[in-house]
């Protein structure tokens, strides 16, 4: 994927600002497409700020339990064959988190928090990175646990219409990542070989799951988390989207 001198200079300056944790050059089959999880693109931090505003002094604690329970529920529902779309899982996890922490959750606050997942903005580095990737012919898609309604709403809210070729939701296979049925959607949509599609993950478990499936994988590790001990490491890792662009240009 060749970049112009101007783009490479832009990548270098932005990468210095963000810092690369690990972005080793690749070799072998060229990457022709990228399948993104939702959260390398959409910024959930305002949701957790809202939790603190609604529950002063308890927001961080609530957000931690809420997020953990969201993904526990996706895995349990996939394993049990009892699928529920991700917005429903988010709602269920919020109710559980508040009950477990003895926090009173009114109907109004419940709606405010759950509906905030329908109007997320993008991280600051997303638009320039996506522009560079598109300008250089990279095919882009979401491959996300988000429901179709969540993807549509957030793409509109963030002004990303027309950027992504496919909006792949686990609703289509009724199985959440890291189930192989979820990752297979990217190959089926792009019609490419596994080694030609890079998966861009937000969570360490998703980076490991995609790598175990066989995707070349880049971990957008915005939270500076340690790697999961799951017998699979991403091919590249960085703190943001510009690091991903730099990785592909190496």
N, C-alpha and C positions, 0 to 999 in steps of 0.2 A: 504494500500500500504506500506509494510514494507521496511524500509531502513536499510542498514548495519551501523554499528557503524562508520566506516570510512566516509560514505556518510553523516551521521548526523553531524559529526564534521565539514565536509566541508560546509554543509548547514549553520551551526551555525556561522562559521567564515565569510562566505560571507554575511550572513544576517546582522551581526553586521556592516559590511562595508556599506551596502545599507540602512539599517534602515527600520523597519516595521511600517507602519502607522496603520494597523489593520489586524491581521491574527488570528482570533479566531478559535479554534479547531472545527471541524465538528462532527456531529453524524448522525447515521442512515445508509442509503444505501451507500455502497462503491462506490467511483468514479472509473470508468473503462476506461474512455476516456476523452480527452480534445479537445475542438474545439477552435482554436485561431483566433482572429482577426489578420489582417496582421501586425499592428504596434507594438504590444508587441514584435514581432520578428524582424521586419525590422526598421532600424533607419533612420528617414527622416531628421535628422539635417543637413547632408551635402547638401541637396537640398536647404535649407533655407540659408546656408552659400554661396551657389552658387548664390542665388538671391542677396545677399549683394555684392558679387564680381561683378556681372553684373550691379547692380544699386547701387553704393556706397551711403551710407546714407539713402537709401530707402528700403533696403532689408527686414528689420524686419516688416515695415509697409505693404509692398507688401505681404509678407508671411502670415501675419495675415488675411488680406482680402481674399487672395487666398484660404487659408485653410477653412475659414468660408464658403465661397461661394461654395466650392466643396461639402460640406455636405448639404447645402441648396438645391443645384441642385439635389442631389440624392433623397432627400425627395420629392421635387416638381415633379420630373420625375416619381417617384413611385406613388404618389397620382394622377397624371394626366394620368397615363398609357402610358407615352411617354419615354420609356427606352432608354438609351444610355450607352455604357460601360464606366467603371470608367476612363480609360485613356482619353476618349473623354470628360467626365465631367471635368477632371483635366485641359484639354486644354481650354474648354469653360470658366471655372472659372478664369484661368489665363488671358485670354483676357478681361473679365469683370473687374478684379481687376486692371489691368493696365489702362484701360479706366477710371475707377472711380477715380484713383489717378493721372491721367494725366501723366502717364509714357509711354514713347515711347517704343513699343515692336517690335523689328525687327524679321524677320522670323528666323534668326539664333538663337537669344536669346530665342525665343519661343520654338524652337526645343530642345535646350540644356536643358531648364528647364523641359519640359514635358518628354523628354526621360530619365531624371535622375530618374524618377520613375520606370524605367526598370532595374536599376543596383544598388539597395540599398544593403548595407551591414547590418549585424545583430548588435544589441546592444551587448556590451561586455559580458553581463551575460548570453546570450542565449545558447551558445554551452554547457557550463557545466550544465546548468539547463536541457536542452533537453536530454543530456546524462544520467543524473540521472533518469529522468522520463522514458526514454526508457529502461534503465537497470532494472527498477522495473516493467516492463510489461505494462506500460501505453500506450494506443492507442492514437495517435495524428493525428489531421487534421487541416487544415486551413478552416475557415468559414468566408469568407472575401468579401468585396465589390470589391476587385481587380478582374480584368478580368482574364481569364485563361492565356492569354499571359503575363500579369504582374506577376502572380504567378510563371509561368514557368521561366521567365527571372530572377526574383529575387532569386528564389531557386537555379538556376544555378550560379548566380553571387556570392551568399553567400556560396556555397558549401554545401547545405543542401539536396542534392539528397538522397532519400531513407529514410528520417527521418519521413515524414508525410504519413500516410496511404491514406488520401484523400486530394485533393485540391479543396475545394468547393467554387465556385464563384457564386455570385448573378446573373451572366449571365444566369445560368441554369433556374432560375425562373423569371427572368426579373423584379425583385423587390429588392430594397436595404433594408438593415437593417435600422430601427427596424421592418420592415414588418414581420409578423409571417411566411410567406412563406419562407423567407430567413433563419430564425432560424430552421425551420422544416427540412432543408436539413441535418443538423447534425444527427438528430434522424434517418432519412431514410438511411443515409450512414452507420452509426455504427450498426444499428439494435438493439439499446439498449433502455432502459427506460429513460425517461427524467431526472430522478433523478440520473442516472448513468453517465451522460455526463456533465462535467464542462465546462462552457464557460469562456474564458479568454479575457477580453476586454481591450482596450487601452483608449477609450473615455468614459466619464461618462455617456453620453446618451446611449451608446451601452451596458454598464453594466446594466443600468436600463431596457433597452429593453429586454435583455436576461433574466433578472430576472422576468420581467413581463410575458415573454413567459413560464417560468417555469424551466429554467435551474438553477442548482447551479452555482453561478457566482463569479469569482474572478476578481477584477479590478487591472490591472497592471498600477497604477497611476503614471507614470513616470514624469508627469508634475506638480504633487502636486496640482491638481485642487480640488475645493470643490465638494461635492456630488450634483448631480442633484436633484431637488425637484420634483420627478416624482412618488412618492408613492411606490418606490422599491429601496432597498439598497442591494449592493452585500454582499455575505456571507463572503467574505474576501477581503482585500485591502492591497497593498504594493507598494513599489517604484520600484520593479523589479521582474525578473523571479525567482530569488532565494527565494524571499518571497513567491511566488506561491508554490515552492517545499516545503518550510517550512510549509505552510498552509496544504498541502496534507499529510505531515508526522505527523501532530499533532493528 
